[in-house]
Amino acid sequence: MNILFLSWGVLPQKLGGLEKVTYYALKYLDLFDHNVTLIIPNKTEEIERYTESKLKRSKIIGVNLDISKFGIYPDYKSLINAYKKSIFSYFRNVIDYKKLVMEYAERVLYLVDNLNIKFDVIYSYDWLTFPAALELKKKYGKPIVWHVHSTAYDRVGGNPDNLKYLIDLDYGIELKACEESDKIIAVSNRVKDILVTYYNCNPNKIEIVYNAPDDNSVIGKRNWYFIKEHYKIVLYLGRMSMHKGPDWLLKAAKMVLEKRRDVLFLFAGTGEMLEQLIKMAADLGIFENTIFLGRVSDEEAEFLYDIADIFVLPSVSEPFGLTPFEALQHETPVIISKQSGVAEVLRSALKVDFWDVNKMANYILALLEYDILGKYEVLNCIKEMSELSWEKSIKRIEEIMKNLFV
């Protein structure tokens, strides 16, 4: 099968989790003897070196589009505030983001035409690539498999009232994708429910395919560091965004620190909420026990998972969430939001509603006090992770594509 694969990036690029999923899909579709052409905004020499020995039949093409200014997602809070204050400011922001997405679509069509790329199916990731997929379907009559890793509903913090402000941006594109896609892959039942409820998507179109832990992942032996003699460490690693819920963890942190002061809360990552979170930590009186690390490298992330006593995923609305897998691979106990897709597969993990900061704080205190509780959780979660693999997930995606032609 000839597959035209549209994504916003691939490893070793790293703006979020999408690049990792793209890499594994490309790797295994290629391994299953499909001819895959992956088109991304930018192909770097680093990508060439990273993938050249890993692909047999497939190739990666960049359209030379600079996305560094925009990243993956707009600043939704600013967009919504701009709408409320000034319709002109709002539309200027919307036009900038939509222009980027439509420019990608134009360049993809140009490349497909001029390079005479042959394909049987269009495999499109999220709202960013769907306009390109739709134009290709119109021109060539090929089916679309739309893979949904995140929705506008998630990115506005699970508040459906805010979706009306995004009808000209990602929400509108996602509505169209639900109508025009021949098949839709959701990364969790949570995402499927969101598409059916808030997008009026036909549930019969949607298949669930879970993400998986990294290939060849081994459970690392935890190392001892000097800092551990003085502090217990609670880690958040992810984007500082409304839908990720770091502000809810800060509220829980205050409750924990009222009980014991030997706890450090580390926040790794960047995002539109960072300044707000720093101010919030100061206002809560917990600034001395809260460290904001900014963007961290893969090596630094590994170190943070290693020194952490607990990893917390406090998401308000999380389609899946790969970071708990990464933490567990370091034998680090996890607390995850019930509003996350990963909660569907980590059945033994400690789970809380993102807003229940009392329970979140109590779970943190319990894990810090009773070491056996964390060891038991990790043991069971690792067993559950062993049921998942990228090879199985991509094999299921291959079946979904093949079934389009039956």
C-alpha positions as CSV (number, residue, x, y, z in Angstrom):
1,M,0.0,0.0,0.0
2,N,1.2,3.5,-0.8
3,I,0.5,5.8,2.1
4,L,0.7,9.6,2.1
5,F,1.4,10.5,5.7
6,L,0.8,14.1,6.8
7,S,2.2,15.2,10.2
8,W,3.5,18.3,11.9
9,G,6.9,16.8,12.8
10,V,8.9,13.6,13.6
11,L,11.6,12.6,16.0
12,P,14.1,13.9,16.8
13,Q,12.1,17.1,16.5
14,K,10.2,17.6,19.8
15,L,7.4,20.2,20.2
16,G,5.1,17.7,22.1
17,G,4.2,14.0,21.9
18,L,3.1,14.1,18.3
19,E,6.6,13.7,16.9
20,K,7.2,10.5,18.8
21,V,3.9,9.0,17.6
22,T,4.7,10.0,14.0
23,Y,8.1,8.3,14.3
24,Y,6.6,5.0,15.5
25,A,3.9,5.0,12.8
26,L,6.4,5.7,10.1
27,K,8.8,3.0,11.4
28,Y,6.3,0.2,11.6
29,L,4.3,1.0,8.5
30,D,7.7,0.9,6.7
31,L,8.6,-2.4,8.4
32,F,5.2,-3.8,7.3
33,D,6.4,-3.2,3.7
34,H,4.3,-0.2,2.9
35,N,5.6,2.7,0.8
36,V,5.1,5.7,3.1
37,T,5.8,9.3,2.1
38,L,5.8,11.5,5.2
39,I,5.4,15.2,4.5
40,I,6.2,17.6,7.4
41,P,6.7,21.3,7.6
42,N,10.5,21.1,7.9
43,K,13.0,18.3,7.3
44,T,16.3,18.9,9.0
45,E,19.7,17.2,8.7
46,E,19.1,15.9,12.2
47,I,16.0,14.1,11.0
48,E,17.9,12.6,8.0
49,R,20.6,11.2,10.3
50,Y,18.1,9.9,12.8
51,T,16.0,8.0,10.3
52,E,18.3,7.1,7.4
53,S,19.2,3.7,8.7
54,K,15.7,2.9,10.0
55,L,13.6,3.1,6.8
56,K,13.6,0.6,4.0
57,R,11.0,1.8,1.6
58,S,9.7,5.1,2.9
59,K,10.9,8.7,2.7
60,I,10.4,12.0,4.5
61,I,9.8,15.3,2.7
62,G,9.8,18.8,4.2
63,V,7.8,21.7,2.7
64,N,10.3,24.4,4.1
65,L,7.7,26.0,6.3
66,D,8.9,27.8,9.4
67,I,6.6,26.9,12.3
68,S,9.0,27.9,15.1
69,K,7.0,31.1,15.8
70,F,3.8,29.2,16.3
71,G,4.8,25.8,17.7
72,I,1.9,23.3,17.7
73,Y,-1.0,25.1,19.3
74,P,-2.1,28.7,19.6
75,D,-2.3,30.4,23.0
76,Y,-6.0,29.7,23.4
77,K,-6.5,31.9,26.5
78,S,-5.1,34.9,24.6
79,L,-7.2,34.1,21.6
80,I,-10.4,34.0,23.6
81,N,-9.5,37.1,25.6
82,A,-8.7,38.9,22.3
83,Y,-12.1,37.9,21.0
84,K,-13.8,39.3,24.0
85,K,-11.9,42.6,23.9
86,S,-11.5,43.2,20.2
87,I,-12.9,41.3,17.3
88,F,-10.1,42.8,15.1
89,S,-7.3,41.6,17.4
90,Y,-9.0,38.1,17.5
91,F,-9.2,37.8,13.7
92,R,-5.6,39.0,13.2
93,N,-4.5,36.1,15.5
94,V,-6.8,33.6,13.8
95,I,-5.6,34.6,10.3
96,D,-2.0,34.2,11.3
97,Y,-2.5,30.6,12.6
98,K,-4.9,29.6,9.8
99,K,-2.5,31.1,7.2
100,L,0.2,28.8,8.4
101,V,-2.0,25.7,8.2
102,M,-3.3,26.6,4.7
103,E,0.2,27.4,3.5
104,Y,1.2,23.9,4.6
105,A,-1.7,22.5,2.6
106,E,-0.8,24.5,-0.5
107,R,2.8,23.3,-0.4
108,V,1.8,19.7,0.1
109,L,-0.4,19.8,-3.0
110,Y,2.4,21.4,-5.0
111,L,4.8,18.7,-3.9
112,V,2.4,15.8,-4.6
113,D,1.7,17.2,-8.1
114,N,5.3,18.1,-9.0
115,L,6.9,15.0,-7.6
116,N,4.1,12.8,-9.0
117,I,3.7,11.1,-5.6
118,K,1.6,7.9,-5.8
119,F,-0.7,7.1,-2.9
120,D,-3.7,4.9,-2.1
121,V,-4.7,6.5,1.2
122,I,-4.1,9.8,3.1
123,Y,-3.1,9.4,6.7
124,S,-3.6,12.8,8.4
125,Y,-2.6,13.9,12.0
126,D,-4.8,16.3,13.9
127,W,-6.3,19.6,12.7
128,L,-3.0,21.1,11.5
129,T,-2.8,18.7,8.5
130,F,-6.4,18.1,7.7
131,P,-6.9,21.0,5.2
132,A,-4.1,19.5,3.1
133,A,-5.7,16.0,3.4
134,L,-9.1,17.3,2.3
135,E,-7.7,19.1,-0.8
136,L,-5.9,15.9,-1.7
137,K,-9.1,13.9,-1.4
138,K,-11.0,16.4,-3.6
139,K,-8.3,16.3,-6.3
140,Y,-7.3,12.6,-6.3
141,G,-10.4,10.9,-4.8
142,K,-8.4,9.0,-2.2
143,P,-9.8,8.1,1.3
144,I,-8.7,9.9,4.4
145,V,-7.8,8.2,7.7
146,W,-7.7,11.0,10.3
147,H,-5.8,10.2,13.5
148,V,-6.9,12.4,16.4
149,H,-4.3,12.9,19.2
150,S,-5.8,16.2,20.6
151,T,-9.0,18.2,20.1
152,A,-9.9,21.9,20.5
153,Y,-12.1,20.8,23.4
154,D,-9.0,19.5,25.2
155,R,-7.0,22.6,24.4
156,V,-9.6,25.0,25.9
157,G,-9.5,23.0,29.1
158,G,-12.7,20.9,28.5
159,N,-14.9,24.0,28.4
160,P,-17.4,23.6,25.5
161,D,-18.5,27.2,25.9
162,N,-15.2,28.4,24.5
163,L,-15.4,26.3,21.3
164,K,-17.5,29.0,19.6
165,Y,-14.5,31.3,19.6
166,L,-12.5,28.7,17.6
167,I,-15.0,28.0,14.9
168,D,-12.7,29.8,12.4
169,L,-9.7,28.0,13.6
170,D,-9.1,24.4,14.8
171,Y,-12.6,23.6,16.0
172,G,-14.0,24.4,12.6
173,I,-11.4,22.3,10.9
174,E,-12.1,19.4,13.2
175,L,-15.8,19.6,12.6
176,K,-15.1,19.4,8.9
177,A,-12.7,16.5,9.5
178,C,-15.5,14.5,11.3
179,E,-17.7,15.0,8.2
180,E,-15.2,14.3,5.5
181,S,-12.9,11.6,6.9
182,D,-13.5,8.1,5.7
183,K,-12.2,6.6,9.0
184,I,-11.2,8.3,12.3
185,I,-8.7,6.9,14.8
186,A,-8.9,8.2,18.4
187,V,-6.2,7.6,20.9
188,S,-8.6,6.8,23.7
189,N,-12.3,6.2,24.4
190,R,-12.2,9.7,26.0
191,V,-11.4,11.3,22.6
192,K,-14.1,9.2,20.9
193,D,-16.7,10.4,23.4
194,I,-15.6,14.0,22.9
195,L,-15.9,13.7,19.1
196,V,-19.3,12.2,19.3
197,T,-20.6,14.6,21.9
198,Y,-19.1,18.0,20.8
199,Y,-18.5,17.4,17.1
200,N,-21.6,15.3,16.3
201,C,-19.2,12.7,14.8
202,N,-20.6,9.4,13.6
203,P,-19.4,6.8,16.2
204,N,-19.3,4.1,13.6
205,K,-16.5,6.0,11.8
206,I,-14.2,5.9,14.9
207,E,-11.8,3.3,16.0
208,I,-9.7,3.3,19.2
209,V,-6.0,2.7,19.0
210,Y,-4.0,3.4,22.1
211,N,-0.5,4.9,22.2
212,A,2.3,2.7,23.8
213,P,5.5,2.9,25.8
214,D,8.8,3.4,23.9
215,D,10.2,0.4,22.1
216,N,12.8,-1.6,23.9
217,S,12.1,0.3,27.0
218,V,13.8,-1.2,30.1
219,I,12.9,-0.5,33.7
220,G,15.8,1.6,34.8
221,K,17.5,1.1,38.2
222,R,16.9,4.1,40.3
223,N,20.0,6.0,41.2
224,W,20.7,7.9,44.4
225,Y,21.5,11.6,44.3
226,F,22.7,13.9,47.1
227,I,19.5,16.0,46.9
228,K,17.5,13.0,48.0
229,E,19.1,13.2,51.5
230,H,17.3,16.5,52.1
231,Y,14.1,16.5,50.0
232,K,11.3,14.4,48.6
233,I,10.6,15.4,45.0
234,V,7.3,15.7,43.2
235,L,7.6,16.2,39.4
236,Y,5.4,17.7,36.7
237,L,6.8,17.5,33.2
238,G,4.8,18.9,30.3
239,R,3.5,22.0,28.7
240,M,2.5,24.9,31.0
241,S,-1.0,25.1,29.5
242,M,-4.5,25.4,30.7
243,H,-5.6,21.9,29.7
244,K,-2.5,20.3,31.3
245,G,-3.6,21.5,34.8
246,P,-0.3,22.5,36.4
247,D,-2.2,25.2,38.4
248,W,-4.2,22.4,40.1
249,L,-1.0,20.7,41.2
250,L,0.2,24.0,42.7
251,K,-3.0,24.1,44.8
252,A,-2.3,20.6,46.0
253,A,1.3,21.5,46.6
254,K,0.2,24.1,49.2
255,M,-1.8,21.5,51.1
256,V,1.2,19.1,51.1
257,L,3.6,21.7,52.3
258,E,1.3,22.6,55.2
259,K,1.9,19.0,56.4
260,R,5.6,18.6,55.6
261,R,8.2,21.1,54.4
262,D,10.8,18.6,53.0
263,V,9.1,18.4,49.6
264,L,10.3,20.1,46.4
265,F,7.8,20.5,43.5
266,L,9.6,20.6,40.2
267,F,7.8,22.0,37.1
268,A,9.6,21.2,33.8
269,G,8.3,22.7,30.5
270,T,7.3,25.9,29.0
271,G,4.0,27.4,27.8
272,E,1.6,30.3,28.0
273,M,0.8,29.8,31.7
274,L,4.4,29.9,32.9
275,E,4.5,33.5,34.2
276,Q,1.0,33.0,35.8
277,L,2.2,29.9,37.6
278,I,5.3,31.6,38.9
279,K,3.2,34.4,40.3
280,M,0.7,31.8,41.7
281,A,3.4,30.0,43.6
282,A,4.5,33.2,45.2
283,D,0.9,34.2,46.1
284,L,0.4,30.8,47.7
285,G,3.5,31.2,49.8
286,I,5.2,28.1,48.4
287,F,7.8,29.7,46.1
288,E,10.8,28.4,48.1
289,N,9.6,24.8,47.6
290,T,8.7,25.2,43.9
291,I,11.2,25.3,41.1
292,F,10.3,26.1,37.5
293,L,12.9,24.6,35.2
294,G,11.7,25.7,31.8
295,R,12.3,23.5,28.7
296,V,14.4,20.4,29.4
297,S,16.3,18.1,27.1
298,D,15.6,14.4,26.8
299,E,18.7,13.7,29.0
300,E,17.5,16.2,31.6
301,A,14.0,14.6,31.6
302,E,15.5,11.2,32.2
303,F,17.4,12.7,35.2
304,L,14.2,14.3,36.6
305,Y,12.3,11.1,36.3
306,D,15.1,9.3,38.1
307,I,15.2,11.7,41.1
308,A,11.5,12.1,41.4
309,D,9.6,10.3,44.2
310,I,6.3,11.0,42.5
311,F,5.2,12.0,39.0
312,V,1.9,13.9,38.7
313,L,-0.2,14.3,35.5
314,P,-3.0,16.7,36.7
315,S,-4.6,17.3,33.3
316,V,-7.9,19.0,32.9
317,S,-8.5,17.3,29.6
318,E,-5.8,15.0,28.2
319,P,-6.5,12.9,25.1
320,F,-3.9,10.3,26.1
321,G,-0.6,11.3,27.9
322,L,2.7,9.5,27.4
323,T,4.7,11.0,30.3
324,P,3.3,8.5,32.9
325,F,4.8,5.7,30.8
326,E,8.2,7.5,30.9
327,A,8.0,8.0,34.7
328,L,7.1,4.4,35.3
329,Q,10.1,3.2,33.3
330,H,12.1,4.8,36.0
331,E,10.1,3.0,38.7
332,T,8.6,6.4,39.7
333,P,5.1,6.2,41.2
334,V,2.5,8.2,39.3
335,I,-0.7,10.1,40.1
336,I,-2.8,10.7,37.0
337,S,-6.0,12.6,36.2
338,K,-9.2,10.7,35.6
339,Q,-9.6,13.2,32.8
340,S,-6.8,11.5,30.8
341,G,-6.8,8.8,28.1
342,V,-3.8,7.0,29.7
343,A,-6.0,6.3,32.7
344,E,-7.9,3.8,30.5
345,V,-4.8,1.6,30.2
346,L,-3.0,2.2,33.5
347,R,-5.8,0.7,35.5
348,S,-3.7,0.3,38.7
349,A,-2.4,3.9,38.8
350,L,-3.6,6.2,41.5
351,K,-6.2,8.5,39.9
352,V,-7.9,11.7,40.9
353,D,-10.3,14.2,39.3
354,F,-8.1,17.2,38.4
355,W,-10.2,19.5,40.5
356,D,-10.0,17.3,43.7
357,V,-6.8,18.9,45.1
358,N,-7.6,17.5,48.5
359,K,-7.3,13.9,47.2
360,M,-4.3,14.8,45.1
361,A,-2.5,16.2,48.1
362,N,-3.5,13.1,50.2
363,Y,-2.2,10.8,47.5
364,I,1.1,12.7,47.4
365,L,1.5,12.5,51.2
366,A,0.6,8.8,51.2
367,L,3.2,7.9,48.6
368,L,5.8,9.9,50.4
369,E,5.0,8.3,53.7
370,Y,4.5,4.7,52.6
371,D,7.2,3.5,50.2
372,I,5.5,0.1,49.7
373,L,2.4,1.8,48.3
374,G,4.4,3.3,45.4
375,K,6.3,0.0,44.8
376,Y,3.0,-1.9,44.5
377,E,1.6,0.6,42.1
378,V,4.6,0.6,39.9
379,L,4.8,-3.2,39.8
380,N,1.1,-3.4,38.6
381,C,1.4,-0.5,36.1
382,I,4.5,-2.0,34.5
383,K,2.5,-5.2,33.9
384,E,-0.3,-3.2,32.3
385,M,2.2,-1.4,30.1
386,S,3.6,-4.7,28.9
387,E,0.2,-5.4,27.2
388,L,0.8,-2.4,24.9
389,S,3.4,-1.9,22.1
390,W,3.8,0.4,19.1
391,E,4.0,-2.6,16.8
392,K,0.5,-3.8,17.9
393,S,-0.9,-0.3,17.7
394,I,0.4,0.3,14.2
395,K,-0.6,-3.1,13.0
396,R,-4.2,-2.2,14.0
397,I,-3.9,1.1,12.1
398,E,-2.7,-0.9,9.1
399,E,-5.8,-3.1,9.4
400,I,-8.0,0.0,9.5
401,M,-6.4,1.3,6.3
402,K,-6.7,-2.1,4.5
403,N,-10.4,-2.4,5.4
404,L,-11.1,0.8,3.4
405,F,-10.6,-1.2,0.3
406,V,-12.5,-4.4,1.2
